[in-house]
Amino acid sequence: MGYINEIPPQSSDLTAPLTTSTMDPSADAAGKSYWRFGKQDFYPEPTFQNFSTYLSALRETPHRVKDRLFGRSSDAVELVQCKKQSENEMKKCLTWWDLIWMGFGSVVGSGIFSITGQETHDHAGPAIVLSYAISGLSALLSVFCYTEFAVEIPIAGGSFSFLRVELGDFIAFIAAGNILLEGLVGAAGLGRSWSSYVASIIKSDPDFLRIKVDSFRDGFNMLDPLAVVVLILVNGFAMTGTKRTSVLNWISSVFSSLVIVFIIVVGFIHGKSENLVPFFPYGAGGVFTAAAVVFWSYTGFDMVANMAEEVKKPSRDIPVGLVGSMSLITVVYCFMALALAMMVKYTQVDVNAAYSVVFEAIGMKWAKYLVSIVALKGMTTSLLVGSMGQARYTTQIARSHMIPPYFALVHPKT
């Protein structure tokens, strides 16, 4: 498939540069419906005009492969030419406040509740707080890189666009495949986890709400209609508009923040300093082993960088939003880990549901439902922000014609 910044071979007119209408679809987009499914919308390149042009293009394969291996994009291509493929501009409606809570909603999910107990018990002990601090610092360094690129190239493609400019189209092509696969598998996994969590609240059986089909192989025989419904609803809401989705995210994230503050305060009130001794039961090796695992709790911030094209003041809002959210999350995680370590001896921490069990132990059985609500909310907002980020990845990949440019179209209202 052709590319916007393709360098055409000199030996054939059939692979000449894209026409004016292909290079600038916005020039003749007036009067066109957003909902259209013509051949030109999926295969606009001259290569696909007819069978003879396709055969002629095949003869230029060596040149095209060389061009893709060594070709690189530029800031101008990503910021100007690629954006024209969408026909409509993305609305600049986000501020640093939106980005902070998008980062919080995307990152703070079930991870802090599911793996803190496991790593406290098995690897770090009370020093789990240092594991979270180390992982938070590592995540913050990654955020600095994303911030620098996002400010320089405030476009929807995120890491995909950065790779096109810095390392070239071939590396970006490989990354595009991984990005699309990550979005598909990640959303499916989160949807299934959401279903399992709800089922575990209703009945102590994660498969309670699933449908077993005996004719299918084991491992593929549990249909999950609730996960499908959740994915449809979350993605459907994300399609209604960026600002509306952002408002819902930060309102729900503020609520979960209040519950997290409650968990931390109660943990410190009922905590005992003697539970922190010994602080390094597994030594430094255990701390770093746990840090490698709990880093998973920090993933998701890359999706926020994809919102750069819709930020009102990128040079100010992106650094404040990304760095601010990751700093806030690191502090929250460290306090939550410390609260757990103080409430119960590390050898007695439940590896599956640490916070729920410890609240039952101090006579606050009802509090485990708050933990479950926050975990469910975290998975929901992770799906929500992930859906927004994945849509913008797909848009930029389509703008570069690595997938049909139809997927680059931006709805004029949302």
VEXKERO-523037 format. One record per residue (C-alpha): residue number from 1; residue in three letters; chain; x, y, z. Coordinates in Angstrom, 2 decimals. Example, Ala and Ser with C-alpha at 12.3 -4.5 7.8 and 13.67 -1.06 7.14 Angstrom:
REM VEXKERO-523037
<1, "ALA", "A", <12.30, -4.50, 7.80>>
<2, "SER", "A", <13.67, -1.06, 7.14>>
//
This chain:
REM VEXKERO-523037
<1, "MET", "A", <0.00, 0.00, 0.00>>
<2, "GLY", "A", <1.24, 3.51, -0.75>>
<3, "TYR", "A", <2.37, 6.08, 1.78>>
<4, "ILE", "A", <1.84, 9.79, 2.11>>
<5, "ASN", "A", <5.53, 10.60, 2.10>>
<6, "GLU", "A", <6.39, 7.96, -0.48>>
<7, "ILE", "A", <9.41, 8.66, -2.70>>
<8, "PRO", "A", <8.26, 7.38, -6.10>>
<9, "PRO", "A", <10.59, 5.39, -8.31>>
<10, "GLN", "A", <11.76, 7.19, -11.44>>
<11, "SER", "A", <11.21, 4.23, -13.74>>
<12, "SER", "A", <7.42, 4.15, -13.68>>
<13, "ASP", "A", <4.60, 6.66, -13.93>>
<14, "LEU", "A", <2.22, 4.23, -12.28>>
<15, "THR", "A", <3.69, 4.79, -8.84>>
<16, "ALA", "A", <3.95, 8.53, -9.12>>
<17, "PRO", "A", <3.28, 10.73, -6.10>>
<18, "LEU", "A", <-0.22, 10.66, -4.77>>
<19, "THR", "A", <-2.66, 13.02, -6.45>>
<20, "THR", "A", <-3.66, 16.33, -4.93>>
<21, "SER", "A", <-6.96, 14.90, -3.73>>
<22, "THR", "A", <-5.15, 11.96, -2.09>>
<23, "MET", "A", <-2.53, 14.17, -0.50>>
<24, "ASP", "A", <-5.16, 16.60, 0.72>>
<25, "PRO", "A", <-8.51, 14.84, 1.11>>
<26, "SER", "A", <-9.82, 17.85, 3.01>>
<27, "ALA", "A", <-9.60, 19.80, -0.24>>
<28, "ASP", "A", <-12.51, 17.90, -1.77>>
<29, "ALA", "A", <-14.22, 16.60, 1.37>>
<30, "ALA", "A", <-16.98, 19.21, 1.26>>
<31, "GLY", "A", <-20.35, 17.60, 0.79>>
<32, "LYS", "A", <-19.04, 14.10, 1.52>>
<33, "SER", "A", <-20.74, 12.00, 4.15>>
<34, "TYR", "A", <-18.65, 10.68, 7.02>>
<35, "TRP", "A", <-20.37, 7.31, 6.61>>
<36, "ARG", "A", <-19.15, 6.13, 3.23>>
<37, "PHE", "A", <-17.62, 2.89, 2.08>>
<38, "GLY", "A", <-16.33, 3.38, -1.46>>
<39, "LYS", "A", <-13.21, 1.83, -2.95>>
<40, "GLN", "A", <-11.52, 5.22, -3.01>>
<41, "ASP", "A", <-11.94, 5.51, 0.76>>
<42, "PHE", "A", <-10.13, 2.22, 1.40>>
<43, "TYR", "A", <-7.66, 2.08, -1.52>>
<44, "PRO", "A", <-6.99, 5.60, -2.85>>
<45, "GLU", "A", <-3.47, 4.94, -4.17>>
<46, "PRO", "A", <-2.83, 4.76, -7.94>>
<47, "THR", "A", <-1.52, 1.22, -7.40>>
<48, "PHE", "A", <-5.05, -0.08, -6.87>>
<49, "GLN", "A", <-6.76, 1.66, -9.81>>
<50, "ASN", "A", <-6.85, -1.53, -11.86>>
<51, "PHE", "A", <-5.11, -4.86, -12.32>>
<52, "SER", "A", <-2.47, -3.54, -14.74>>
<53, "THR", "A", <-1.40, -0.75, -12.39>>
<54, "TYR", "A", <-1.13, -3.29, -9.60>>
<55, "LEU", "A", <1.12, -5.55, -11.69>>
<56, "SER", "A", <3.25, -2.57, -12.67>>
<57, "ALA", "A", <3.59, -1.61, -9.03>>
<58, "LEU", "A", <4.75, -5.14, -8.21>>
<59, "ARG", "A", <7.71, -4.64, -10.55>>
<60, "GLU", "A", <8.77, -1.73, -8.36>>
<61, "THR", "A", <8.79, -3.91, -5.21>>
<62, "PRO", "A", <12.59, -3.78, -4.65>>
<63, "HIS", "A", <12.57, 0.01, -4.76>>
<64, "ARG", "A", <9.51, 0.18, -2.49>>
<65, "VAL", "A", <11.08, -2.19, 0.05>>
<66, "LYS", "A", <14.27, -0.13, 0.07>>
<67, "ASP", "A", <12.23, 3.04, 0.46>>
<68, "ARG", "A", <10.35, 1.58, 3.42>>
<69, "LEU", "A", <13.52, 0.29, 5.07>>
<70, "PHE", "A", <15.33, 3.62, 4.92>>
<71, "GLY", "A", <12.50, 6.15, 4.60>>
<72, "ARG", "A", <11.72, 8.42, 7.52>>
<73, "SER", "A", <8.89, 10.80, 8.19>>
<74, "SER", "A", <9.29, 14.40, 9.39>>
<75, "ASP", "A", <7.58, 16.71, 11.82>>
<76, "ALA", "A", <5.91, 18.55, 8.94>>
<77, "VAL", "A", <4.51, 15.34, 7.45>>
<78, "GLU", "A", <3.11, 14.16, 10.79>>
<79, "LEU", "A", <1.70, 17.54, 11.83>>
<80, "VAL", "A", <0.42, 18.84, 8.48>>
<81, "GLN", "A", <0.12, 16.30, 5.68>>
<82, "CYS", "A", <-1.06, 13.37, 7.79>>
<83, "LYS", "A", <-3.72, 15.42, 9.55>>
<84, "LYS", "A", <-5.30, 16.32, 6.20>>
<85, "GLN", "A", <-6.22, 12.67, 5.73>>
<86, "SER", "A", <-8.80, 12.99, 8.51>>
<87, "GLU", "A", <-10.72, 15.72, 6.64>>
<88, "ASN", "A", <-11.91, 17.18, 9.96>>
<89, "GLU", "A", <-9.76, 18.56, 12.75>>
<90, "MET", "A", <-9.78, 16.99, 16.20>>
<91, "LYS", "A", <-11.20, 19.52, 18.64>>
<92, "LYS", "A", <-8.69, 21.07, 21.03>>
<93, "CYS", "A", <-10.68, 20.70, 24.24>>
<94, "LEU", "A", <-8.28, 19.22, 26.82>>
<95, "THR", "A", <-6.26, 20.94, 29.55>>
<96, "TRP", "A", <-3.67, 19.75, 32.04>>
<97, "TRP", "A", <-6.50, 18.97, 34.46>>
<98, "ASP", "A", <-8.03, 16.52, 31.97>>
<99, "LEU", "A", <-4.67, 14.88, 31.30>>
<100, "ILE", "A", <-3.89, 14.40, 35.00>>
<101, "TRP", "A", <-7.14, 12.55, 35.60>>
<102, "MET", "A", <-6.86, 10.63, 32.34>>
<103, "GLY", "A", <-3.49, 9.39, 33.55>>
<104, "PHE", "A", <-4.98, 8.53, 36.93>>
<105, "GLY", "A", <-7.97, 6.77, 35.36>>
<106, "SER", "A", <-5.84, 4.87, 32.89>>
<107, "VAL", "A", <-3.17, 3.68, 35.32>>
<108, "VAL", "A", <-4.90, 3.17, 38.68>>
<109, "GLY", "A", <-6.81, -0.05, 38.12>>
<110, "SER", "A", <-6.96, -3.43, 39.78>>
<111, "GLY", "A", <-3.17, -3.84, 39.74>>
<112, "ILE", "A", <-2.52, -2.13, 43.07>>
<113, "PHE", "A", <-5.11, -4.39, 44.73>>
<114, "SER", "A", <-4.16, -7.66, 43.03>>
<115, "ILE", "A", <-0.35, -7.76, 43.11>>
<116, "THR", "A", <0.58, -5.72, 46.20>>
<117, "GLY", "A", <-0.30, -8.57, 48.55>>
<118, "GLN", "A", <1.49, -11.14, 46.43>>
<119, "GLU", "A", <4.75, -9.17, 46.23>>
<120, "THR", "A", <4.61, -8.13, 49.88>>
<121, "HIS", "A", <4.24, -11.75, 50.97>>
<122, "ASP", "A", <6.61, -13.41, 48.51>>
<123, "HIS", "A", <9.41, -10.94, 47.69>>
<124, "ALA", "A", <9.61, -7.56, 49.41>>
<125, "GLY", "A", <7.92, -7.65, 52.82>>
<126, "PRO", "A", <7.34, -4.17, 54.30>>
<127, "ALA", "A", <9.91, -2.83, 51.81>>
<128, "ILE", "A", <7.17, -3.12, 49.15>>
<129, "VAL", "A", <6.85, 0.65, 49.56>>
<130, "LEU", "A", <10.39, 0.99, 48.14>>
<131, "SER", "A", <9.49, -1.35, 45.28>>
<132, "TYR", "A", <6.63, 0.94, 44.32>>
<133, "ALA", "A", <8.89, 4.00, 44.63>>
<134, "ILE", "A", <11.53, 2.42, 42.36>>
<135, "SER", "A", <8.94, 1.39, 39.76>>
<136, "GLY", "A", <7.33, 4.82, 39.97>>
<137, "LEU", "A", <10.68, 6.47, 39.28>>
<138, "SER", "A", <11.23, 4.19, 36.28>>
<139, "ALA", "A", <7.75, 5.00, 34.98>>
<140, "LEU", "A", <8.40, 8.70, 35.51>>
<141, "LEU", "A", <11.55, 8.51, 33.36>>
<142, "SER", "A", <9.45, 6.96, 30.59>>
<143, "VAL", "A", <6.91, 9.73, 31.05>>
<144, "PHE", "A", <9.65, 12.34, 30.57>>
<145, "CYS", "A", <10.47, 10.75, 27.19>>
<146, "TYR", "A", <6.83, 10.69, 26.13>>
<147, "THR", "A", <6.41, 14.28, 27.29>>
<148, "GLU", "A", <9.36, 15.55, 25.27>>
<149, "PHE", "A", <8.15, 13.88, 22.08>>
<150, "ALA", "A", <4.50, 14.81, 22.63>>
<151, "VAL", "A", <5.38, 18.49, 23.07>>
<152, "GLU", "A", <7.58, 18.46, 19.97>>
<153, "ILE", "A", <5.08, 16.47, 17.87>>
<154, "PRO", "A", <1.61, 17.03, 19.40>>
<155, "ILE", "A", <-0.17, 14.50, 17.22>>
<156, "ALA", "A", <-2.56, 11.59, 17.84>>
<157, "GLY", "A", <-0.07, 8.89, 16.87>>
<158, "GLY", "A", <1.95, 8.94, 20.08>>
<159, "SER", "A", <4.86, 6.48, 20.01>>
<160, "PHE", "A", <3.98, 5.41, 16.45>>
<161, "SER", "A", <4.59, 8.93, 15.12>>
<162, "PHE", "A", <7.73, 9.33, 17.23>>
<163, "LEU", "A", <9.13, 6.12, 15.72>>
<164, "ARG", "A", <8.32, 7.22, 12.15>>
<165, "VAL", "A", <10.29, 10.42, 12.65>>
<166, "GLU", "A", <13.22, 9.04, 14.65>>
<167, "LEU", "A", <13.73, 5.46, 13.40>>
<168, "GLY", "A", <11.82, 5.28, 10.13>>
<169, "ASP", "A", <8.80, 3.65, 8.58>>
<170, "PHE", "A", <9.95, 0.03, 8.84>>
<171, "ILE", "A", <10.30, 0.16, 12.63>>
<172, "ALA", "A", <7.05, 2.12, 12.86>>
<173, "PHE", "A", <5.31, -0.54, 10.75>>
<174, "ILE", "A", <6.36, -3.27, 13.20>>
<175, "ALA", "A", <5.28, -1.07, 16.11>>
<176, "ALA", "A", <1.91, -0.44, 14.45>>
<177, "GLY", "A", <1.18, -4.16, 14.35>>
<178, "ASN", "A", <2.14, -4.52, 18.01>>
<179, "ILE", "A", <0.06, -1.49, 18.99>>
<180, "LEU", "A", <-3.07, -2.80, 17.27>>
<181, "LEU", "A", <-2.58, -6.26, 18.77>>
<182, "GLU", "A", <-1.92, -4.81, 22.23>>
<183, "GLY", "A", <-5.13, -2.80, 22.09>>
<184, "LEU", "A", <-7.19, -5.81, 21.02>>
<185, "VAL", "A", <-5.76, -8.29, 23.52>>
<186, "GLY", "A", <-5.53, -5.73, 26.35>>
<187, "ALA", "A", <-9.16, -4.68, 26.02>>
<188, "ALA", "A", <-10.30, -8.30, 25.87>>
<189, "GLY", "A", <-8.30, -9.13, 28.99>>
<190, "LEU", "A", <-9.65, -6.16, 30.92>>
<191, "GLY", "A", <-13.21, -6.99, 29.87>>
<192, "ARG", "A", <-12.76, -10.55, 31.10>>
<193, "SER", "A", <-11.23, -9.34, 34.38>>
<194, "TRP", "A", <-14.18, -6.97, 34.85>>
<195, "SER", "A", <-16.56, -9.89, 34.43>>
<196, "SER", "A", <-14.56, -12.07, 36.85>>
<197, "TYR", "A", <-14.51, -9.34, 39.50>>
<198, "VAL", "A", <-18.28, -8.81, 39.36>>
<199, "ALA", "A", <-18.88, -12.55, 39.52>>
<200, "SER", "A", <-16.57, -12.86, 42.54>>
<201, "ILE", "A", <-18.53, -10.15, 44.37>>
<202, "ILE", "A", <-21.86, -11.88, 43.74>>
<203, "LYS", "A", <-20.56, -15.39, 44.33>>
<204, "SER", "A", <-17.08, -16.71, 45.07>>
<205, "ASP", "A", <-16.72, -18.02, 41.53>>
<206, "PRO", "A", <-15.06, -15.94, 38.78>>
<207, "ASP", "A", <-16.84, -18.02, 36.09>>
<208, "PHE", "A", <-20.27, -17.55, 37.65>>
<209, "LEU", "A", <-21.51, -15.20, 34.89>>
<210, "ARG", "A", <-19.97, -17.10, 31.99>>
<211, "ILE", "A", <-21.60, -19.65, 29.71>>
<212, "LYS", "A", <-19.89, -23.01, 29.35>>
<213, "VAL", "A", <-19.99, -24.64, 25.92>>
<214, "ASP", "A", <-19.03, -28.32, 26.15>>
<215, "SER", "A", <-18.42, -28.66, 22.41>>
<216, "PHE", "A", <-15.49, -26.21, 22.56>>
<217, "ARG", "A", <-11.97, -27.06, 23.73>>
<218, "ASP", "A", <-10.97, -26.41, 27.34>>
<219, "GLY", "A", <-9.73, -22.86, 27.70>>
<220, "PHE", "A", <-12.00, -21.69, 24.87>>
<221, "ASN", "A", <-15.28, -23.03, 26.17>>
<222, "MET", "A", <-16.30, -20.20, 28.53>>
<223, "LEU", "A", <-18.30, -17.55, 26.69>>
<224, "ASP", "A", <-18.34, -14.18, 28.45>>
<225, "PRO", "A", <-21.35, -12.09, 27.35>>
<226, "LEU", "A", <-20.90, -9.59, 30.21>>
<227, "ALA", "A", <-17.37, -8.75, 29.02>>
<228, "VAL", "A", <-18.71, -8.15, 25.51>>
<229, "VAL", "A", <-21.46, -5.87, 26.84>>
<230, "VAL", "A", <-18.97, -3.87, 28.94>>
<231, "LEU", "A", <-16.63, -3.40, 25.98>>
<232, "ILE", "A", <-19.48, -2.25, 23.74>>
<233, "LEU", "A", <-20.76, 0.23, 26.33>>
<234, "VAL", "A", <-17.33, 1.67, 27.17>>
<235, "ASN", "A", <-16.28, 2.02, 23.54>>
<236, "GLY", "A", <-19.69, 3.44, 22.64>>
<237, "PHE", "A", <-19.37, 6.13, 25.29>>
<238, "ALA", "A", <-15.82, 6.95, 24.18>>
<239, "MET", "A", <-17.22, 7.62, 20.70>>
<240, "THR", "A", <-19.60, 10.31, 21.99>>
<241, "GLY", "A", <-16.82, 12.87, 22.35>>
<242, "THR", "A", <-13.45, 13.51, 23.94>>
<243, "LYS", "A", <-14.50, 16.19, 26.42>>
<244, "ARG", "A", <-17.56, 14.29, 27.61>>
<245, "THR", "A", <-15.48, 11.17, 28.16>>
<246, "SER", "A", <-12.84, 13.19, 29.99>>
<247, "VAL", "A", <-15.40, 14.72, 32.34>>
<248, "LEU", "A", <-16.85, 11.31, 33.20>>
<249, "ASN", "A", <-13.33, 9.98, 33.79>>
<250, "TRP", "A", <-12.23, 12.72, 36.17>>
<251, "ILE", "A", <-15.48, 12.70, 38.14>>
<252, "SER", "A", <-15.24, 8.94, 38.68>>
<253, "SER", "A", <-11.50, 9.22, 39.40>>
<254, "VAL", "A", <-12.10, 11.87, 42.07>>
<255, "PHE", "A", <-14.60, 9.51, 43.73>>
<256, "SER", "A", <-12.12, 6.62, 43.70>>
<257, "SER", "A", <-9.42, 8.96, 45.05>>
<258, "LEU", "A", <-11.60, 9.66, 48.08>>
<259, "VAL", "A", <-12.00, 5.92, 48.69>>
<260, "ILE", "A", <-8.23, 5.42, 48.34>>
<261, "VAL", "A", <-7.63, 8.21, 50.87>>
<262, "PHE", "A", <-10.05, 6.39, 53.20>>
<263, "ILE", "A", <-8.09, 3.14, 52.77>>
<264, "ILE", "A", <-4.80, 4.90, 53.53>>
<265, "VAL", "A", <-6.15, 6.77, 56.59>>
<266, "VAL", "A", <-7.75, 3.65, 58.06>>
<267, "GLY", "A", <-4.55, 1.73, 57.38>>
<268, "PHE", "A", <-2.44, 4.23, 59.29>>
<269, "ILE", "A", <-4.92, 4.41, 62.16>>
<270, "HIS", "A", <-5.06, 0.63, 62.60>>
<271, "GLY", "A", <-1.45, 0.03, 61.59>>
<272, "LYS", "A", <1.32, -1.04, 63.94>>
<273, "SER", "A", <4.94, -0.04, 63.54>>
<274, "GLU", "A", <6.11, -3.47, 64.71>>
<275, "ASN", "A", <4.66, -4.97, 61.54>>
<276, "LEU", "A", <7.38, -3.12, 59.63>>
<277, "VAL", "A", <10.12, -5.16, 61.33>>
<278, "PRO", "A", <12.09, -6.66, 59.67>>
<279, "PHE", "A", <11.83, -4.10, 56.89>>
<280, "PHE", "A", <14.01, -6.06, 54.40>>
<281, "PRO", "A", <13.15, -9.72, 55.06>>
<282, "TYR", "A", <14.18, -10.76, 51.54>>
<283, "GLY", "A", <17.02, -8.28, 51.10>>
<284, "ALA", "A", <17.63, -5.85, 48.25>>
<285, "GLY", "A", <17.08, -8.59, 45.68>>
<286, "GLY", "A", <13.52, -9.05, 46.87>>
<287, "VAL", "A", <12.84, -5.33, 46.63>>
<288, "PHE", "A", <13.98, -5.15, 43.00>>
<289, "THR", "A", <12.21, -8.39, 42.09>>
<290, "ALA", "A", <8.96, -6.94, 43.43>>
<291, "ALA", "A", <9.67, -3.62, 41.68>>
<292, "ALA", "A", <9.86, -5.42, 38.33>>
<293, "VAL", "A", <6.45, -6.98, 38.96>>
<294, "VAL", "A", <4.60, -3.97, 40.40>>
<295, "PHE", "A", <5.70, -1.86, 37.42>>
<296, "TRP", "A", <2.67, -3.40, 35.74>>
<297, "SER", "A", <0.54, -1.23, 38.04>>
<298, "TYR", "A", <1.97, 1.87, 36.32>>
<299, "THR", "A", <1.23, 0.89, 32.71>>
<300, "GLY", "A", <-1.29, 2.86, 30.66>>
<301, "PHE", "A", <0.23, 6.34, 30.66>>
<302, "ASP", "A", <1.26, 5.98, 27.00>>
<303, "MET", "A", <-2.41, 6.18, 26.01>>
<304, "VAL", "A", <-2.62, 9.66, 27.54>>
<305, "ALA", "A", <0.23, 10.90, 25.31>>
<306, "ASN", "A", <-1.99, 10.07, 22.33>>
<307, "MET", "A", <-4.35, 12.87, 23.33>>
<308, "ALA", "A", <-1.70, 15.51, 22.46>>
<309, "GLU", "A", <-3.48, 16.60, 19.27>>
<310, "GLU", "A", <-6.53, 17.66, 21.31>>
<311, "VAL", "A", <-4.66, 19.59, 24.00>>
<312, "LYS", "A", <-5.21, 23.36, 24.05>>
<313, "LYS", "A", <-1.67, 24.36, 25.07>>
<314, "PRO", "A", <0.65, 21.36, 24.45>>
<315, "SER", "A", <3.84, 23.01, 25.72>>
<316, "ARG", "A", <2.23, 23.66, 29.11>>
<317, "ASP", "A", <-0.56, 21.12, 29.52>>
<318, "ILE", "A", <1.26, 17.95, 28.39>>
<319, "PRO", "A", <4.21, 18.20, 30.84>>
<320, "VAL", "A", <1.95, 19.18, 33.74>>
<321, "GLY", "A", <-0.61, 16.52, 32.88>>
<322, "LEU", "A", <1.70, 13.56, 32.28>>
<323, "VAL", "A", <4.35, 14.29, 34.92>>
<324, "GLY", "A", <1.73, 15.44, 37.42>>
<325, "SER", "A", <-0.40, 12.31, 37.06>>
<326, "MET", "A", <2.54, 9.93, 37.35>>
<327, "SER", "A", <3.92, 11.77, 40.40>>
<328, "LEU", "A", <0.49, 11.66, 42.06>>
<329, "ILE", "A", <0.07, 7.96, 41.26>>
<330, "THR", "A", <3.50, 7.09, 42.66>>
<331, "VAL", "A", <2.74, 8.83, 45.96>>
<332, "VAL", "A", <-0.69, 7.14, 46.19>>
<333, "TYR", "A", <0.78, 3.69, 45.49>>
<334, "CYS", "A", <3.54, 4.12, 48.07>>
<335, "PHE", "A", <1.08, 5.18, 50.77>>
<336, "MET", "A", <-1.29, 2.30, 49.96>>
<337, "ALA", "A", <1.55, -0.22, 50.10>>
<338, "LEU", "A", <2.79, 1.23, 53.39>>
<339, "ALA", "A", <-0.72, 1.13, 54.87>>
<340, "LEU", "A", <-1.04, -2.56, 54.02>>
<341, "ALA", "A", <2.41, -3.38, 55.43>>
<342, "MET", "A", <1.50, -1.64, 58.72>>
<343, "MET", "A", <-1.91, -3.28, 59.12>>
<344, "VAL", "A", <-0.73, -6.90, 58.94>>
<345, "LYS", "A", <2.53, -8.83, 59.23>>
<346, "TYR", "A", <3.95, -9.51, 55.78>>
<347, "THR", "A", <3.89, -13.29, 56.40>>
<348, "GLN", "A", <0.12, -13.11, 56.99>>
<349, "VAL", "A", <-0.79, -11.01, 53.94>>
<350, "ASP", "A", <-3.32, -12.69, 51.67>>
<351, "VAL", "A", <-1.74, -13.01, 48.23>>
<352, "ASN", "A", <-5.06, -12.94, 46.34>>
<353, "ALA", "A", <-7.15, -10.24, 48.04>>
<354, "ALA", "A", <-4.86, -8.48, 50.47>>
<355, "TYR", "A", <-6.90, -5.34, 51.18>>
<356, "SER", "A", <-10.28, -7.09, 51.41>>
<357, "VAL", "A", <-8.97, -9.69, 53.87>>
<358, "VAL", "A", <-7.14, -7.18, 56.04>>
<359, "PHE", "A", <-10.26, -5.02, 56.40>>
<360, "GLU", "A", <-12.23, -8.08, 57.48>>
<361, "ALA", "A", <-9.53, -8.83, 60.04>>
<362, "ILE", "A", <-10.01, -5.44, 61.74>>
<363, "GLY", "A", <-13.80, -5.80, 61.81>>
<364, "MET", "A", <-14.59, -3.64, 58.76>>
<365, "LYS", "A", <-16.03, -6.31, 56.49>>
<366, "TRP", "A", <-18.13, -3.72, 54.66>>
<367, "ALA", "A", <-14.97, -1.91, 53.54>>
<368, "LYS", "A", <-14.05, -4.76, 51.21>>
<369, "TYR", "A", <-16.92, -3.68, 48.99>>
<370, "LEU", "A", <-15.33, -0.24, 48.67>>
<371, "VAL", "A", <-12.13, -1.93, 47.55>>
<372, "SER", "A", <-14.10, -3.91, 44.97>>
<373, "ILE", "A", <-15.85, -0.77, 43.71>>
<374, "VAL", "A", <-12.55, 1.08, 43.27>>
<375, "ALA", "A", <-11.03, -1.90, 41.48>>
<376, "LEU", "A", <-14.02, -2.13, 39.13>>
<377, "LYS", "A", <-13.94, 1.60, 38.54>>
<378, "GLY", "A", <-10.22, 1.38, 37.77>>
<379, "MET", "A", <-10.75, -1.33, 35.18>>
<380, "THR", "A", <-13.62, 0.64, 33.64>>
<381, "THR", "A", <-11.66, 3.88, 33.28>>
<382, "SER", "A", <-8.64, 1.92, 32.01>>
<383, "LEU", "A", <-10.90, 0.54, 29.30>>
<384, "LEU", "A", <-12.29, 4.02, 28.63>>
<385, "VAL", "A", <-8.95, 5.81, 28.29>>
<386, "GLY", "A", <-7.47, 2.81, 26.51>>
<387, "SER", "A", <-10.29, 2.96, 23.97>>
<388, "MET", "A", <-9.62, 6.64, 23.36>>
<389, "GLY", "A", <-5.88, 6.08, 23.01>>
<390, "GLN", "A", <-6.25, 3.09, 20.73>>
<391, "ALA", "A", <-8.63, 5.02, 18.45>>
<392, "ARG", "A", <-6.03, 7.76, 18.05>>
<393, "TYR", "A", <-3.26, 5.26, 17.37>>
<394, "THR", "A", <-5.45, 3.73, 14.67>>
<395, "THR", "A", <-6.20, 7.16, 13.22>>
<396, "GLN", "A", <-2.53, 8.04, 12.80>>
<397, "ILE", "A", <-1.62, 4.61, 11.44>>
<398, "ALA", "A", <-4.38, 5.04, 8.85>>
<399, "ARG", "A", <-3.20, 8.57, 8.07>>
<400, "SER", "A", <0.15, 7.09, 7.07>>
<401, "HIS", "A", <-1.70, 4.56, 4.83>>
<402, "MET", "A", <-0.30, 1.55, 6.68>>
<403, "ILE", "A", <-3.94, 0.52, 7.03>>
<404, "PRO", "A", <-6.77, 1.81, 4.79>>
<405, "PRO", "A", <-7.11, 5.62, 5.16>>
<406, "TYR", "A", <-10.83, 5.22, 5.80>>
<407, "PHE", "A", <-9.92, 4.63, 9.45>>
<408, "ALA", "A", <-8.28, 8.07, 9.59>>
<409, "LEU", "A", <-11.57, 9.92, 9.15>>
<410, "VAL", "A", <-12.59, 12.13, 12.07>>
<411, "HIS", "A", <-16.27, 12.72, 12.73>>
<412, "PRO", "A", <-17.13, 16.42, 12.33>>
<413, "LYS", "A", <-19.04, 16.56, 15.64>>
<414, "THR", "A", <-17.12, 14.30, 18.01>>
//
